[in-house]
Amino acid sequence: MKKQILISLILGLIFSGMQLFACTNFLVTKGASVDGSTLISYAADSHVLYGELYHWPAASYPEGAMLDVYEWDTGKFLGQIKQAPVTYNVVGNINEHQVAIGETTYGGRSELATQEGAIMDYGSLIYIGLQRSKSAREAIQVITTLMNEYGYASSGESFSISDPNEVWILELIGKGEGEKGGVWVALKIPDGYVSAHANQARIQTFPLADGKKSITFSQIDKINDPGIECVYADDVISFARQKNWFDGKDKEFSFSDTYAPVDFGGARFCEVRVWSFFRSIKDGMDQYFDYASGHNLDNRMPLWIKPDRKISAKDVMDFMRDHLEGTPLDMTQDIGAGMFGNPYRWRPLTWQVDSATYCNERATATQQTGFVFVAQGRSWLPDPIGGILWFGVDDAASTIFVPMYCSITETPFAFAQGNGAMMEFTFESAFWVFNMVSNFTYTRYNVIHPEVKTKQTEMELKFIDEVKKIDAKASEVYKSDKKGAVSLLTKYSVAAGQNTHKEWLNFYTYLFTKYMDGNVKEAVDVPEGYKYHNPKLSQPGYSKEWYKKIVEDTGDKFKMPGPAGH
């Protein structure tokens, strides 16, 4: 039965389009961060998603203007909706008011995955929501109102929504054919806590509407009341009763258990990423390993936890680079890691030997990432300066998070839309240059990756130091010249992106020169009297453990006569 559930989950995600156990979000509230920032992260993981930095400039529209909506995953035209009179500047997944949104797809009940005539897919809800929202609460109102009015054209989604003061999680799913819109629950993460989601619905029970801390969609006009910590669709419970999916008391209703019950795949491929993040910041999380590994689905983790230490933006960048290191599922330790300890497994995610089905691990850092970010909101600074999208392309474990201020009016050409595509290679694109480095690194991971990590840390710490100075400079300019401050920030972010692209291309040539052909070469000074001198050469070969595995597999096939070394 479990095998059938796993296969059904995999097939359902394949048929949903680009996403296959894709995307990871970590959410950090002000009270849980080292400096009072809000932080959310997002890795857009798809084998066919081209990593680029989207940009929608602020604009005004006449009454009666319409907006064409295209499905984010496929580019398919879905229909038109009413355009807002005013829209805000959006850079990637953050807007000029420091509102940021990320997502992960969980799919959920397959009978709810399609809705004929629906216009709003999950990607459009994100990017249109950002264009129309000044706060996380307003984003929730915009997203759910658009879905209610125009229908929902995707499967189940979890959204991370933040502003400089609050972080929310919103989980929704469509109502299927013959219905319109969706059912959903939004919860504010308590200050001082962190949460996460990774392709598995995580909201279970929630406080029922009392008009003080919890309201339904029909009371959405009260959402800006700071006391409200929960909002949900009016029919989120009654719809489940109508479908005969729930017959208990309202207070016992669990969104996740009803609309996206966790199974082996939901735990082992999805919740394991949440667990690995949680265990990095709080003792005692190993009690949930049996759940995260798919073997005790009743032992579910809490939706949020209070970390044992404060978390920085740099910490979140590094959490996004996790390969389950230091856990029983450490991807560098089993034979799948090969001779160079590679923590990557080429797809498919599951495979068969004889009549048995097996799986690879699905870690947070993965080869198929299109782009990744950490969105930082800082309430003590003016919005144009306070919001930063730390943005990277390709695999988080080998990218550089580059600071893109939320108000910038131009993006770096190396990251810009239209500069290259998934089947159009160009050296001028950061996506392709970072893929060159990462894919070369995969060939001899344990030798090359340490250099990548060192370079990564050096560049990111440099950016973190620079941002402090740019903050101060822009804040001073902002007092008398707001446009001048935005211009300063734009020039800085554009230069940071372009310089990163250039430096990473040079870094690739350095790595390739040093490590080609299985060798390790280092330049040496040319001795006096010589025109040139060969570089210092070493040939590390394979590890002792791997040589032993070769002997275990081949016996005496490669054994030489005589004493060892002769």
N, C-alpha and C positions, 0 to 999 in steps of 0.2 A: 504493500500500500504506500509506504514512504517513497519507494522508488517511482511509483506512478505519479505521486505529488510532485517530486523533484522534476521529472520529465515534463509534466504539465506546466510547471513554473517556467522552465527554460524555454519551452515552445511559445508560451504566452509572451515572454519578453522579446523573443526573436521576431514574432509577428507584430509587435508594437513599434517596430522601426529601428532607429539607431541605437536605442539604449539596450544594453545587455549587462545586467548587474552593474550599471554605470553610475558614477557620481558619488561623492562623499562630502558631507557638510559637518563642520564643527562650529558650535555656537558658544560664545563667551560673553557674559554680562559685565557691566562696568565694575561691579564689586568683586569679580573674579579675576580681573586683569591687573597688571602691575601698575598701570598709570591711570586707570579709570576709563580706558577706551572700551567701546563695544567692538567685538570681533566676530565675523563669520567667515568661514572658508568654503570654497566650492571647487571641485575638480570636475570639469565637463568631459567625461570619459566616453569616447566613442571612436571606433576604428575609422570612421569616415567623416569626423568633424574636423574641419580645418581651423586651427587656432589663430584667431585674430581679435583685435580690440574694437568692439563696436562703438559707434558714437552717433548720438542724436542731439543736435544743437537745440537750445531753447527756441521756441517759436510761438507765434500767435496765429489764430485761424479765424476766418469769418464765420458768422452764424450759418449753420446748415452745411458746413464742410464735413466730408466723410473721409474715413481712413480705411485703406485697403489692408486686410489682414492675411498674412501668409504663414502657413505652418512652419515653425522654426526648424524642425527636423528635416523637412523635405522641400520646402519652398513652394508647396502647393497653395494656390489661392483658395481661401476659405470663405471670403465674403467681405462685407463692409460694415463698419460701425460708425457711430457719431464721433466726430473728432472733438477733442476738448478745446475750449477757447484759447487756453494757454498750456504749453507743455514745458517741461524743465530740461535742462542740459543733463544728458546721461552719458557716462563714460563706462563702457563695459556693463557691469552690474551694480553701479552706484550712481546716484544722481547728485546734483548740486546742493541738495539739502541733507546730504549724508545718509540718505535712505539706500540700503543695499538689500538685494534679494538673491538667494541661491536656491537650488532644488536638488532633489533626488527622486527618481521614478521608482515606485514600488509595484505598479501594475494593479494588484488587487483582483477582485472578482472579475473574471473574464467577461461575464454577461453585462458588465457595466462599462466596458472599454470603448464602445462606439455609441454615437448619438447623431443620427442623421440631421443635417442642417445646422449643426453646431459650428460656431465661428471661432470661439476662443480656445486655442490650444495652450498648453502650459507655458511655452516659450513666449507667446504673445501676452499672456497674463503678466509675466515677469517684466518684459520690456515696456509694455504700455503702462503697466502699473508704476514703473519707475518714472515715466514721463509725466505722471499725473499726481504724484504723492509727495507731501512734505514731511511725513512721519511714517513710522512703521504701522501705526494704527490706521492711518489714512490709506496706506497701501493695502491692508487687509480689506478695508471697505471697498476700495476700487476693484480689487481682484474678484471679490465675491459678488459684487454688484454686476460687473461685466459678465461673469459666468452665469449669473441668474437671468440676465436679460438676453444674452446671445447664445447660450448653450455652451457646453464644455466638450472640446474635441480631442481629449487625450485620456489616457488611463490614470490610475491613481498616482498622486504626487505628494511629496512632503516639501514644504517651502521653509527656508530660513529667511526671516525678515528683520532687519535691524535699522536703527537710527542712532544718533549719538547718545541716547539715554536708555533705550530698551531693546530687547531681543525677543522675538516671538517665533513660535513654530506653528505652521498652518498645514494641516493635512486634509486633503480633499480627494473625492472620487466622483466621477459622473454617475448619472442615474440611469444610463442605458437607453436603449431604443424606446421610443414612445413617450419619453420623458424629456424634460429640459433642465439644464443646469446640473448641479451636483449637491452632494452632502459633504459637510466639512466641520472641523473643529479647529479653533485657534487658541493657543495658550501662551501667555507671557512667561518667559523663563524667569524665575525668582532671582532678584539681584544677589550676586555672590555665588551663583551656580553656573554650571555649564551643561550643555546638552549636545546631542549629535544625532544624525540619521544618515543611513547609507542604503537606500533602496529597499527598506522594509518599514512599513507604517509602525509608528512607535507610541502614538497616543492611545492609551487604554481608557480608563474611566476619567471623568472630568467633572468639575462642579456644575451642578444644574443651575439654570437661570434663577437669580434672586433679585435682579435689578441693582445689586450693589457691587458684587464682584464678578458676576457672570450674567451675560445677556444672550439673547438669540438674534438672528439676523433682522427680525421685525423691529428690534430695538436698536439697530445699528447706529442711529443718530446719537446714541449715548457712548459710542466707542471711545471718544476723546476724554471721557471721565477717567482721571488717573487711577481711580479705584477699580476699574474694570480689568480683570485679568484673564477672562475667558469669554470667547464669543463662538457661537456655533449655529449651524443651519437649523431653522425651525423644525424641520422634519428629519433630522439626522437619526433620531431614534424611531419615529413612527414609520419612516420609509423601510427600515430594517424589519419592523414588525409586519408591515404589508407584504414583504417578500418572504416571510416566515423564517428569517435568519436570527431572530431574537424574540424571546417571550418572557424575559425576566423583568425585574423591577427597573425603572428608569435609572436609578442610582447605580445599578450594577452594569449598565451598558458600557461596553468597551468598543471604541471605534476600530482599533486594529484587529481585535479578535473577530469582529463581525465582518468588516469590509476587506481585510487583508490578513487572514490568519497566517501566523508564522509557521513555516515548515522547515525541513532540513536545509533547503537552499536559502531560505530567508535568514536563517541563523548563521550557517557556515559561510555563505558568500557575502552577507550583508551586515548582520549584527556583529559579526566578528570584528569589523572595522571600528564600530562604536566601542566595543569592549576593549580593543587594543588602545584606543585613545584614552578611555576612562582609566585603565590600569596604569597609564603613564603619569597620571596626576593624582591618583588616590589609592591608598593601600586598601587591601581587602577585596579588590575586584576579581581576584582569581576564583572567588566563590561562584562566579558566573561562567567560568570556562566551559563547564559541561553544556550550558545553554548555547554559548557562542560557537562551540564546535558542532552543534546540531544534535546533541545526544540527550538533552533534557529540556524540551521546549516549554515546560511549565515553570522553569526557573528564570523568568524574564528579568532583565535589568530594569532599573528605574529610568524614567524618561530624562531626568537630570540628576546631577550629583554636585556636591560642594567639594571643590578640589582641595588638596592638602597644601597647595601653594598657589601663589598668584601666577598668572600666565601672561606672557608678552606676545606681541605680534610675531616676533622671530620664533618663539616657541610654536605658535600655530603653523607657521611655514614648515617647521621641522616635523611637526606631527603629521602633516600632509605627505611626508616622505617615508612613511612607515611601511615596512614589508613584514610585519609581525615578528621583527627581531626580538630575541629574548623570550619568546613564548614557545610552547610546545609545537606550534605551527610555523616556526621560523623558516622562511622560504630559502634561506641560504644554506640550510643544513642537510636536506635530504638529497637523494641522488638526482632529483630533477634539477638541482642547482648546477649539475655538471661539474666539470673539472675546475671551474673558476668561481664557484660560489655565487652564481647568478640568481638573484631573487625574482626572476620573471619566468612565466610559463606561457608559451605561445598557445593561442586558442586553437581548438575549442576548449571551453572551460571543463567539460566532462568528456570522458573517453571510456572505451570498453576493452576489456581483455576477456576472451572467451565469452561467457554470458553475464559477467559481472560489470557494473558501472562504477567508475571511479571519478574523482574530481581533483582539479588543481585548486590551490588556495586563491582567494581573491583579496588581495591586500589593498590598502589605501592608495599607495603609489603604484601606478600601472602604466604599461607602455602605450596604451591607446588614448591617453589624455590629449584633448585638443587644446584646452587652456585651463588654467588654474589661478585662483586668486585668494587673497586674504583681504577682506574689506574692513577698514578700521574707521570707526566714528569717534570723534573727540569733542565732547560737549563744551570744553573750555575755550575753544577757538571758533571764530566765525565759520559758518558752513563752507564757504568756498575753500577755506584753508584746512578745516578740520577733517574732512573726509579724504581718505586715501584708499585707492584700490591697488594693493600690492599684486601686480599682475605678471604672470608668466605663461609661456606656451610649452606644450609637450609635457612629458613626464615630470611630476613635481620633484622627484628625487634627483633630477639632473637639470632643473631649470633655475633661473634667477628671478626672484620676485622683485619687480621694478616698480617704484612708486609713481602712480598716476593720480594726481590730485583730482578731486571730483568735479572741479569747475573748469577744467582745461577745455579750450575751444578747438584744439587740434590734437591729433594723436600722432605718435611717431610713425613714419612711413614703414619702418620695419615690421610694425604690428598692425598696420592699417588694413581695413577691409579692401579687398580687391587686389592686394599685393600678393599674387600667387593664389593657388587653390590646391585642393587635395590631389589633383592630377596635373598640376602645373608647377613644376619646381623652379625656384629662383633663388640665387644666392642673396638677393636683397631682402628676403623674408626671414624674420626671426624664427618662425615655425620650422622652416626647413633647416636653418643653421643649428637650432637646438636639437632637432632630430638627428642631424649628422653626428653631433657629439654623443647623444644618448645611445644611438644604435651602434656606434663604434665602441662605446663603453660596455655594452651588453656582451661583446665578444670576449672580453677578458676582465670581467667585472671586479674581481678582487684585487687586480693590479691597477686598473685605470680609475675606478671610481673614487679611491681615496684622493686622487689629484682633483677630480671634479668637486668633491666635497670641500676640499680646502679652498679652491677658487670661489666656490659658491659662498662660503662663509665670509671670505674676504670682501667680496663685492657687496653682499647684503649688509654687512656691518658698516661698510662705507656709506651705503645709501641711508641707513638708519641715522648715522652721524650727520650726513648732509641735510636730511629732512629737518633736523632740529634747527639748523641754521636758516634753511629756507622758510620754515615756519616763522621764525623771528623776523626775518627780513620782510616777508609778505605781510605779516601782521602790522608792522610799522607803516608800510605803504598803504595798507587797507584803510587806515584811519582817515586818510585824505583822498584816496584814489582807488576805489574798489575795482574799476576796470584795469588799472595799472597793476594791482595785486594779482588779478587773474592772468594777465599777460605774463607776469613774472613766473607764476606757477606753470603756465603752459610751456614757456621756454625751457624751464627746468625739466619737466616731465618728458618733453619731446627729446631733449638732449640726452636724458638718462636712458631712454629707450634706444635711441640711435647708437649711443656709445656702447651700450650693452650688446647690441647686435654685432657691432664691429669687433668688440673685444672677444666675443664668443666665437666668431669666425676665426680670429687669430688663434684662439685657444684650440680650436679643432686642428688647425694646421700643425700646432705644436704637438698635440697628442698623437696625431697620425704619424708624424715624423719620428717621434720617440718610440712608439709601440708597434709599428707595422711589422708584419712577418713573424710575430711571436717573439720578437726580440725586445730588449730595452736598451736604448742608446742614449748616451749623454755626451754633449759637446765637450771637448777639451781644448786647452790652448795649444796652438801650433808651436812645436819646439823650434828653436832657432836653427836655421839652416834647412828647414823643410818648407815646401810650397803649401802643403796641406798635411793633415794628420787625421787618421781614422778616429771616429768617436769611441768613447769607452763603451764596450759591448758586454751585456749580460744576457743570459738565456735561462730564465727561471724555470722553464718547463712547467710541470704539473706538481701538485702537492704530493707528499708521501702517501697520504690517504688514497689519493686517486691512483697512484701507481700500484698500490696494494689491490685496489678494485680491478685493475687491469689483469693482474696476475691471478686473482680469484676467478676471473671470467675466462681467461685463456690458458691457464695452467702453464705448461712448459713451452708453449708455442714460440715465445720470444726469448726464452732463456738461452744465455750464451754459455759455452763450455768454459771451464776454468774458474778461478777465484773471481769474486765480484770486482768490477772495475777493470778487468782485463779484456 
